Amino acid sequence: MSAANGTASEPVKKIMLEGKVIAITGANRGIGLGIAECCLANGAARVYSIDIGDTGDDFTAIANQYPKQLFALKADVRSEEEVTAAVDKIVEEAGTLSGMVVNAGITNHKAALDFTKEEVERLFSINLFGAFYCARVAARAFIKLGVKGSIVFTASMASYRPNKRVPSAPYGASKAGVRNMTHTLAYEWAKHGVRVNSVSPGLVKTAMTYWVPQQPDWETQLKYYGGIPRLAEVQELGGAYVYLLSDAASYTTSIDIPVNGVIGIC
């Protein structure tokens, strides 16, 4: 019997991405590039970064390690039309789309009373509205292609509770919206065979967090907060994304996976 009649096909027993084509927004650097590297290391046929910026040396190094498997396309995630054009290009080149990691985002940590209207609107336009547009573009592509695709949002531990040292009400709220959207879209799109999940990173070593271990009381903070006493490497997030993108997660939808080694900081 078919899955449409309520009986699943033979379950996949290995977590792997062999033959899959994955798009990742904001993957020219940082967390997105770490996810891309992990996807390729786990057998993805092609990974496309959809990013508004230019690639750098780190991207080139991974592209050289995986020849003709890592590509970059330019698009502003705030523009559904631009993201649609990028996804159309991926399908034209690769013949399909298997998964979309909705990862592009910005952060801005300051007291709520100090945010300007422009700062709040820019943060929400990228982190929340852009995430919605990217997910919708991916879902439309999966449905058109007849693919049981996987969408994985990058949320944040700040979506659960504030970072005690550097709170940001707009950032946390935007990421909480992403987590809620994960559950709602998973509910809406399950009938199409599209799974929707999210990953919530804690403190990760990127250009946006360079200042964290430079704080004079950082070692004291680590002892106070507990857990693994360091920031995560970007590749340490990859396992969660790879699982959610893989066919081994064929019955996994509407969940968030926290990846948070420093337990008490957020």
matplotlib code that plots the C-alpha trace (Angstrom):
import matplotlib.pyplot as plt

x = [0.0, 1.1, 1.8, -1.3, -3.4, -1.8, 1.0, 4.6, 7.2, 10.2, 11.8, 15.2, 17.7, 20.7, 21.0, 22.4, 21.7, 22.9, 21.7, 19.9, 19.9, 19.8, 19.3, 20.5, 19.7, 22.6, 25.2, 28.1, 29.5, 28.8, 26.2, 24.8, 28.2, 28.8, 25.5, 26.5, 29.7, 28.0, 25.4, 28.2, 30.1, 27.0, 26.5, 24.5, 24.8, 24.6, 24.3, 23.3, 23.8, 21.1, 22.6, 22.6, 26.4, 29.5, 31.4, 34.7, 37.8, 36.0, 33.3, 36.0, 37.9, 34.8, 33.9, 37.4, 37.0, 33.7, 34.2, 31.1, 28.9, 28.7, 27.3, 26.2, 23.2, 22.4, 19.0, 17.5, 15.4, 13.0, 12.0, 9.8, 10.4, 14.2, 14.1, 11.7, 14.1, 17.0, 15.0, 13.9, 17.6, 18.5, 15.8, 16.9, 20.5, 20.1, 16.7, 15.2, 15.1, 15.2, 15.4, 15.5, 17.3, 15.8, 18.8, 19.5, 19.1, 20.6, 21.0, 21.0, 21.5, 20.5, 18.0, 14.4, 14.1, 17.2, 16.0, 15.0, 11.9, 14.2, 16.3, 13.2, 11.6, 14.8, 15.3, 11.8, 11.8, 14.8, 14.4, 10.6, 9.1, 12.0, 11.9, 8.2, 8.7, 11.6, 9.6, 6.7, 8.9, 10.3, 6.9, 5.6, 8.7, 8.3, 4.6, 5.2, 8.0, 6.1, 8.9, 8.4, 10.7, 12.1, 12.2, 14.4, 14.3, 17.1, 15.4, 17.4, 17.6, 16.6, 13.2, 12.7, 14.1, 16.3, 20.0, 20.7, 23.9, 22.7, 18.9, 17.2, 13.4, 13.0, 15.5, 14.0, 10.5, 11.4, 12.9, 9.9, 7.8, 10.0, 9.4, 5.6, 5.6, 7.4, 4.5, 1.8, 3.4, 4.1, 0.4, -0.6, 1.9, 1.9, -0.8, 1.7, 4.4, 6.4, 8.0, 8.8, 11.1, 13.6, 16.9, 17.6, 21.3, 22.8, 26.1, 28.0, 31.4, 30.7, 31.6, 28.5, 29.6, 33.4, 33.0, 31.5, 34.7, 36.5, 34.4, 36.7, 34.4, 33.7, 35.4, 33.3, 30.2, 30.9, 31.2, 28.0, 25.9, 27.2, 27.3, 30.0, 32.4, 32.8, 31.0, 30.0, 31.8, 29.4, 29.8, 28.5, 25.1, 25.2, 24.0, 20.6, 20.1, 21.3, 18.9, 15.9, 16.8, 17.3, 14.8, 15.6, 13.4, 10.5, 8.1, 9.6, 7.8, 6.8, 9.7, 12.5, 15.9, 17.8, 21.6, 22.8, 25.9, 26.2, 23.1, 22.1, 23.1, 19.9]
y = [0.0, 3.5, 6.3, 8.0, 5.1, 5.5, 3.0, 4.2, 2.8, 1.0, 3.3, 4.7, 3.5, 5.7, 9.4, 10.5, 13.0, 11.1, 12.6, 15.4, 19.1, 21.5, 25.2, 27.3, 30.9, 33.0, 30.3, 32.4, 32.3, 31.6, 29.0, 28.6, 27.7, 25.3, 23.6, 23.5, 21.8, 19.2, 18.5, 17.9, 15.7, 13.6, 13.0, 15.9, 16.0, 19.8, 22.7, 26.2, 29.3, 31.9, 35.1, 38.8, 39.2, 38.0, 34.7, 34.8, 32.6, 30.1, 29.5, 29.1, 26.6, 24.3, 24.7, 23.5, 20.6, 19.6, 20.5, 21.4, 20.7, 24.1, 27.1, 30.6, 32.5, 36.1, 37.0, 39.2, 37.0, 39.9, 39.6, 36.6, 37.2, 37.1, 33.9, 32.3, 33.2, 31.6, 28.4, 28.2, 28.5, 25.6, 23.4, 24.3, 23.4, 20.4, 19.1, 19.1, 20.6, 18.3, 20.6, 24.2, 25.6, 28.9, 30.3, 33.9, 36.3, 39.3, 40.1, 43.4, 43.3, 46.4, 47.5, 47.6, 51.4, 52.0, 50.4, 52.7, 52.0, 51.3, 48.8, 46.9, 46.8, 45.6, 42.8, 41.5, 41.9, 39.5, 37.2, 36.6, 38.0, 36.8, 33.4, 33.1, 34.0, 31.6, 28.7, 29.5, 29.5, 26.1, 24.6, 25.8, 24.2, 20.9, 20.7, 21.5, 18.9, 16.3, 16.1, 15.2, 18.0, 19.2, 22.8, 23.6, 27.0, 28.4, 29.7, 30.5, 29.7, 33.3, 32.3, 30.4, 32.9, 36.0, 36.0, 37.2, 39.1, 40.8, 40.7, 41.7, 41.8, 42.2, 39.5, 37.0, 37.8, 37.3, 33.9, 32.9, 33.8, 31.4, 28.6, 29.2, 29.3, 26.0, 24.3, 26.0, 25.4, 21.8, 21.4, 23.1, 21.3, 17.8, 16.9, 17.7, 15.5, 18.6, 18.4, 21.6, 21.7, 24.1, 24.2, 26.6, 27.3, 28.6, 30.4, 29.7, 31.0, 33.3, 36.9, 38.0, 36.6, 37.3, 39.6, 37.0, 35.2, 38.6, 39.7, 40.1, 37.9, 35.3, 32.4, 33.4, 33.4, 29.9, 28.6, 30.3, 29.2, 25.6, 23.1, 22.9, 25.7, 27.2, 28.4, 25.9, 25.5, 26.1, 22.5, 21.2, 22.4, 20.4, 17.0, 18.4, 19.9, 16.8, 14.6, 16.9, 17.1, 13.3, 10.6, 9.1, 11.9, 11.0, 11.0, 14.0, 17.3, 20.3, 20.0, 22.3, 20.9, 23.0, 22.9, 24.7, 23.6, 26.6, 25.7, 28.7, 31.7, 31.7]
z = [0.0, -0.6, 1.9, 0.6, 2.0, 5.4, 5.1, 4.7, 2.4, 3.8, 6.4, 5.7, 8.3, 7.6, 8.1, 4.8, 2.0, -1.0, -4.2, -2.5, -3.7, -0.8, -0.8, 2.2, 2.6, 4.0, 3.5, 2.1, 5.6, 9.3, 10.4, 6.9, 5.5, 8.3, 7.5, 3.8, 4.6, 6.8, 4.0, 1.5, 4.0, 4.3, 0.6, -0.7, -4.5, -4.6, -2.1, -3.1, -1.0, -1.6, -0.1, -0.7, -0.1, -1.7, -1.0, 0.8, 1.3, 3.6, 1.0, -1.7, 0.4, 0.8, -2.8, -3.8, -1.4, -3.1, -6.8, -8.7, -5.7, -3.8, -5.6, -4.7, -6.0, -5.2, -3.8, -1.1, 1.2, 1.7, -1.9, -2.7, -6.4, -6.1, -4.0, -6.5, -9.4, -7.4, -6.7, -10.4, -11.3, -8.9, -10.4, -13.9, -13.2, -10.8, -12.0, -8.5, -5.0, -2.0, 0.9, 1.9, 5.0, 5.9, 7.7, 6.7, 9.6, 11.4, 15.1, 17.0, 20.8, 22.7, 25.3, 23.9, 24.6, 22.4, 19.2, 16.4, 14.3, 11.3, 13.2, 14.4, 11.0, 9.3, 11.8, 11.4, 7.6, 7.3, 10.3, 10.1, 6.9, 4.8, 6.4, 5.6, 2.0, 1.6, 3.1, 0.8, -2.3, -1.3, -0.6, -4.0, -5.7, -3.8, -4.7, -8.4, -8.6, -6.6, -4.1, -0.4, 0.6, 3.9, 5.2, 8.2, 9.8, 11.9, 15.0, 18.2, 21.9, 22.3, 21.0, 24.3, 26.8, 26.8, 26.7, 30.2, 29.2, 26.0, 25.7, 22.4, 22.5, 18.7, 17.9, 20.3, 19.2, 15.5, 16.3, 18.4, 15.4, 13.3, 15.8, 15.8, 12.0, 12.0, 13.7, 11.7, 8.3, 9.2, 9.9, 6.6, 4.3, 5.7, 3.2, 0.4, 2.0, 3.0, 6.4, 8.4, 11.4, 13.0, 14.9, 17.7, 18.1, 21.3, 21.3, 18.1, 17.0, 14.1, 13.1, 15.0, 18.3, 18.2, 21.2, 23.5, 24.7, 24.8, 27.8, 30.8, 33.0, 30.3, 32.3, 35.3, 33.2, 32.0, 35.5, 36.5, 33.5, 33.3, 30.5, 27.8, 28.6, 25.1, 22.0, 19.4, 16.1, 13.2, 12.0, 15.4, 14.4, 11.2, 12.6, 13.5, 10.1, 8.3, 10.2, 9.5, 5.8, 5.5, 4.6, 8.0, 9.4, 7.1, 10.1, 11.8, 11.4, 13.5, 16.0, 17.1, 18.0, 20.5, 20.1, 23.2, 25.0, 27.4, 29.4, 31.3, 29.2, 27.2]

ax = plt.figure().add_subplot(projection="3d")
ax.plot(x, y, z, "-o")
ax.set_aspect("equal")
plt.show()
